[in-house]
Amino acid sequence: MDKLLYGVAYYDEYMPYDRLHTDIQMMKDAGINVVRIAESTWSTLEPQNGVFDFTHIDRVLNAMNDAGIKVIVGTPTYAVPTWMVKLHPDVLAITPQGQNKYGPRQNMDITNPSYLFYAERVIRTLMDHVKDHPSVIGYQADNETKHYNTSGPNVQHMFFKYMKEKFDNLEEINDKFGLDYWSNRINTWEDFPNVDATINASLSSEFAKFQRKLVTDFLAWQVSIINEYKQPGQFVTHNFDFEWRGSSFGIQSNVDHFAAAKAFDIAGVDIYHPTQDELTGCEISFCGDIARSMKQSNYLVLETEAQAFANWVPYPGQFKLQAFSHLASGANMVSYWHWHSLHNAIETYWKGLLSHDFEPNPTYNEAKIIGKEFERLGSKLIHLQKKNQVAILFSNEALTALNSFRSFAGGLDYNDVCRLMYDVLYKMNIGCDFVDPTCTNLENYTMLVVPSLYAASDSLLNRLNQFVEHGGHIVYAFRSGFSDENVKVRSSHQPGIIGDACGVYYSQFVTAKNVTLKSKAFDILPGKNGLSTWIELLIPNTAKVLAQYDHPYWGEYAAITENQYGKGLAIYMGCLPSDNVMEKVLEYAVKKAGLWGNDQEIAFPLIMKSGVNQEGKVIRYYFNYSMNISSFQYPYSEGLDLLTDAKVHSDELLELEPWGIKIIEEQ
């Protein structure tokens, strides 16, 4: 990859009339240099069982090649055709709610033998047809793949075999999972139950882990087929998505991103985020940092929004701001879903780069500016390398386990905690990587931020203690260390093993009703010190108290503590504070870790991101996420504003227009 990719998804099959050459000319005018095709159109590629029609694919490939536009071909396996379901109704997944109906996409069982037979056939037929075409630069395996909650008899049997292979015997499972409770004990393998309705969080969490493994294995299987055909220089990727809350929000619970990404040449993601008055860049940064961390390398944004919803049509300047925000996190590609707005079907009002009239519009016109800048500055902005000293330690296992008990914790959700901590760091301009429990290089970081690590092995918690002992800094959110990897609550004082490094313990927790914080360690603004969900009644051993609860009875207990342990420092939060308090705590922690610098002297809505380009020069992006003019003093050595070619001097006062950008290359 020697240039920034700027692209769109393009489906000739969806067009109400033939306008391929008109579209291509408009793409070239906008600087579009790559399109994604084919991943949504199995029923036109294979209209009947074993009958293939490459008309649409060939005309797009040939026309794009003539225009000098490259193509990423997707396998069409995430939306099954009607003939398959007619022949094999069992390809539709059976979930705890019953068998899926035909109509929606991603309604199939990714383990079903009939589905896998047809999926392999269409992949091989497609790959054999397109692999030598000069326009094809890569392949996308499937689309936003998840397990779709498949749990039918075949999946239950696979889980049974998985459990037999993982555990030595049933007695071990009964003991580690606490299955004596409510007569859930399993006394012979022949009695192993369907787990759909289990009330045992250990068993349901293990099943969720198994379902994530189904996704990992399914994607690796597709990649192995594609790799048989792909030519030198071609890549294989996938568009991973995130927990959806009306936009891309948090860690995806149904996929182990880090495990699944190992099969791919390059990680890809789909990132959708609020715009207009709600544009902060947080989601762009959060999802981008996860994508970059998947393979510790640059990544592709295979889908992001153009106009999308009525409340997401970007204000003037925002479209450009969004595009460069992706690059600042390490993206080598920005691609929109999709080229034009659909004229029918469920996504009719999920608008593309062009509206329903296919005419130029303000968003398209801004894309033309972006495309020219990508082309002009590509060699300086591609392959941005980032080296962060702070990492977020996330865990799919902790997410599943914590969320199993939401009804007991006021609806507390893992991603609420994760995003609260991340967003505060983002707005302080603290660059972050993401690591998971499999990470082998924790020592490369100065500071770890740990959202509620509810389920974790003894070995992981001991590693974290060693990280602190050897000089690292950790900030723990509450509910960390509570249970082991099998979601069995530790019978010691909480927070279990990490209590050694944190210098604190507790045995009781209560709801946070009418409880606020008081603190001498940092100023807390009146009205900004509220707590949500529940609180842990912390008792210090060796820890210093940073904040206490403001309550007639719980006020004797610590709420937030710090503890020197060996050469390092551990901060433990026994509560879920407001964003204002979280900002105070993390600012305190960053300063204690010696990481507070020039970039932290500015804060949201001014965002700064940096890295080193392929020429070895430092690139600094400055973004203004507001509709007001903002200014800041540039603290670094002389540079060049790449967008204007103006020289920038150290200590110069720089001004950013609303939704404005500066990209400064140090000279």
C-alpha angles and dihedrals in degrees: 000000000000102000139040111269117227112183157150137212108252126192114183086185091067097053117116089213139003110282102137096131093045090051092049092052090050089048092052090048088055095047093249106163102170138038132194116222144171104022094108102041113072092136093059094041091049106019092172134018107293094352112117129194118188096176097117095039094049096047091050094045092049095044093047091048091052089051095047093246117138125224136220110201118209127205107242096221102118096073116047124210124244095247091061094053090046091053096038114022089176091073086081108092122251109222131177086271093055134264118334121247125231117262112064122077120249092033096128135098106250090205097052110121094218092050091048091049093054093040092054091047094051092045093051094044092048094045093048089052100048107026096095097043109119094223095060114097100164152344136246114213110219120315133273088333121202134155092257090218092286108176108149125141093281092052091046089053091050089051090050090055091045091054092048090053096045100046128049096223145342093264089063091052093046090051100042094043097040093234095164086083113105090354093291089140114130111215101177132024089237088065095054103138136222103263100207093105100032116144090199111101091199091059096040091048091050089050090050089052089050091050090052088052089055087060093047091050094044093052093044088052092054092047091051090057094046091049089061089064109027116110128227110286095024119114137206121221142159134216104235116193135201140231105299123225099158085303138025102299121154152350110322107243095195098057133049095222096189095049094043094047092062091080094057131082092221133008120244132189144186113227123187121173144167117276138184110045091354097056108123103147090234095120093045090052097041095050092040093052090051091048093050091047094051091078099005087245144091117296145199127250095213094176134022132145129279105178098332111158127016090253092048100056098124124245115239108288096018095093091058092043090054094049094052091043088065091052091049090062092051105273118152093190138040116190131173131223097249152357099224138010115263121248096210144008131057097309096052090121097042092095125212131211089285122047124231091280093059090226127131113274135179093272092050090046090053089049088059089059092048093049092053092048092048090052095045097043101029097109090054098044104038121097094019108188118212127193112190127187095203126067134183110225105213129176131198088200092054090047093053093044097046093046090052088073101042093122089060095048106051093267094305110177126195093229091055088062095040095051093044091056095041096046092053091052090047093052089050089053094245108153113225140195124196123233131179132204091277092063112125099188106058088135089070089074130073095204136025124198112202122196114205101317092195097162120037138141123251089246093056093048091048089051089053091050089051090049089059094040090055093052107280126132123227132187112198126197118217122278090040119143092011100128137018126250089279092055091251109145114241113248093216127085110293139280081041120207096000088059086084093062094035094050092218141096141185139185101186136057129182139186116279095234111146092352123130135170133259121189143173095188095070137005115264116195117233110261091021097080101080123131130213136207108000140333135222117228098229123202115194122226101175098342126115115233114238097174139007133200117265099223135114093243108018093045092094091067129082119246102184125019142176128207134190107224117177107313095335143064134239124198117195124194114201093190144041104251132190119277088255092057092042088055090053093048096048093044088053090048094048091051091048088053091052093243100119108112146142094305091058092057087077122053142181131341080040109064126186126194127174145181143152119271128218090269090059095250125132114248119199122193119200118192131186109208096189142075091241129085110258131191137195139175113252106230103187137081123287116301146167124251099227095201095055103019088232120144116245120208130207113268090012115149107238127195127211120200119222108298086001132159137207122187111193124191113199111233 
